[in-house]
Amino acid sequence: MFLYITKRLLNLLPVLFGITLLVFTLLHLIPGDPALVMLGERATPEQVEALREQLGLNQPLPLQYLTFLSNLLRLDFGTSIISGIPIAEEIKTRWPATFELSMAAILIAIILGIPAGVLAAVRKNSLWDNLTMSGSLLGVSMPVYWLGLLLIYLFTVNLNWLPPSGRISIEAGLNMQVFTGFYLLDTLLELNMTAFIDVLSHLILPALTLATIPLAIIARITRSAMLEVLSQDYIRTARAKGVLERWVIFSHALKNALLPVVTIIGLQFGKLLGGAILTETIFSWPGIGSWIYEGILARDYPVVQGGVVFVAVIFVLINLLVDISYTLLDPRISIP
């Protein structure tokens, strides 16, 4: 197990190298000058040139890339050109917001998606099956930005049930102490139920919006895996022995159908942790996705490069955990 984990971590190095090279190249192909963005359109050419020299943007691109790579090997993600805040500090501040939102979204997707897929497989070609597959297709096809605005219009503008944006209201934020950066956990540790309810109400709409695509995919994969398992001989044998149907479904079939489902959950969770740019932007959620988006608009190269590398590391580590979980779900699988 240790050798396998070590090998996978070593395989991460060329992947990260390729990602850094690709992001650096594409980012510098985007039209726009960070110095001009910072100084404004009325800045003189001399002022722009002086700032470019100060920021090191006048150096050849290969030298800029080698400098970035050298800093990265020392775990130095650099400093934001626009704000002057170290990238590591920004990640430390924004990462809990993205993790909290992603965890809420994936839990919604799992809690609703797996039962829907199981029921659709058990009742194949029924009305429920057709509704589940139609809903899954709709969930995958529906644009996230449109769904987010629709939910805001319905639950905020019309019903006035939920707040439209942010992580916490100003009043609740003034009365809350931040320990971990995870607001739900912080409010519980403080036993501040008023702030907890406020944070939860801010989380509902973006989590529902972000959960639609993973929910649809999990439901479809669960249905497909269950249909394959339910056609196996050992399922027919269990039914012939008189085993209760619920035991056949949940103990025999679902357990053996979970491997592809776990794979999809891991991949989807990794994508969510990468930062849901559209969702975080629509709901003004101060996470990794909206931060990288702002960096792209401002041509803040260190922000985009450092943020993408961090996201890539998280995604690969999530996949590693998924591979290890296979041995817990199926004892026949061994990791060398």
C-alpha positions, 0 to 999 in steps of 0.5 A: 500500500505504501509503495503504491501511494508513493508511486502515485505521488511520484506520478503526480510530478510530471502531471503537475509539470504539464499543467503548469506549462499549459496554464502558463502558456495559455494564460500569456496568450490571453490579450491584455497587460496586467500593468495596464489593468492596474494603472488604467487606460490613462497611464503613460507608456513610461508608467506601464513600462516601469511597472512591467519592469517592477513586476518582472513581466519584461523578462522572456517567457521561458525565464518567467516560467522557470522562475515560477517553477523554481518558486513552486518547488519551494512551495512558494506560489508567489504573490498576487500582482493586483492585491499584493497578497501571497497566493498561499494566504489567499488559498488558505482563506478561500479554500474552506468556502469552496470545500464547504460548498462542494461537500454540501453539493456532493452530499445532496447529489449522493443522498438523492442520486443513489436512491433514484438510480437504484429505484429506477433500476429496480423498476425498469421501464416504469414511470419512475424510471422514465422520470428519473432518466428524463430528470437526469438528462435535464440536470446535465443539460441545464446551464448552471448560470441559468438555474442559479438565476432561476433559483434566486428569482424564485426563492429570493425575489418572489418568496423571500425565503433565502438570501441571494448571495454571500456566505453569511449576513453582515449581522451574523458575521459580526457576532461570529468567531472564525476558528477553522474557516468552515463557517458551519463548523465554526458556528457549531463550535461556538454554539451560535445557532443563529449564525449557524442557521444564517450560514446554512440559509446562504449555503442552500441555493448555491449547493442546490445549483452546484449539485444538479450535474453530479446528481444527474450523473450519479443517478444514471451511473447507479442505474446502469451499474444496478441493471448490470448486477441485477442480471447476474446469476448470483442475484437470481440464486439469492431470489430463488433461495427466498432471500428478502427482496430488500436484502437482495437489492441493498446487500447483494446488488448495490454493494457490488454496483458501488465501484463505478458509482464511487469512481464517479463520485470521486471525479465529480467531487474533485471537479467541485473542489476545483472551484465552481466558477459559474456558481461561485460568481453568480452567488458571490461565493468567496471561493477558489473558483471565483478567485481564479475567475477574477485573476483571469479578468485582471490578468493576475498571472500568479493567482491563476497559476497558483490556483490551478496548480493547487486545484490539480493537486487536490484533484489527483489526491481525490482520485488516489483516495478513490482508488484506495477505497476500492479495497474497502468496497471489494475485498477481491481487489488488492493494491500492489 
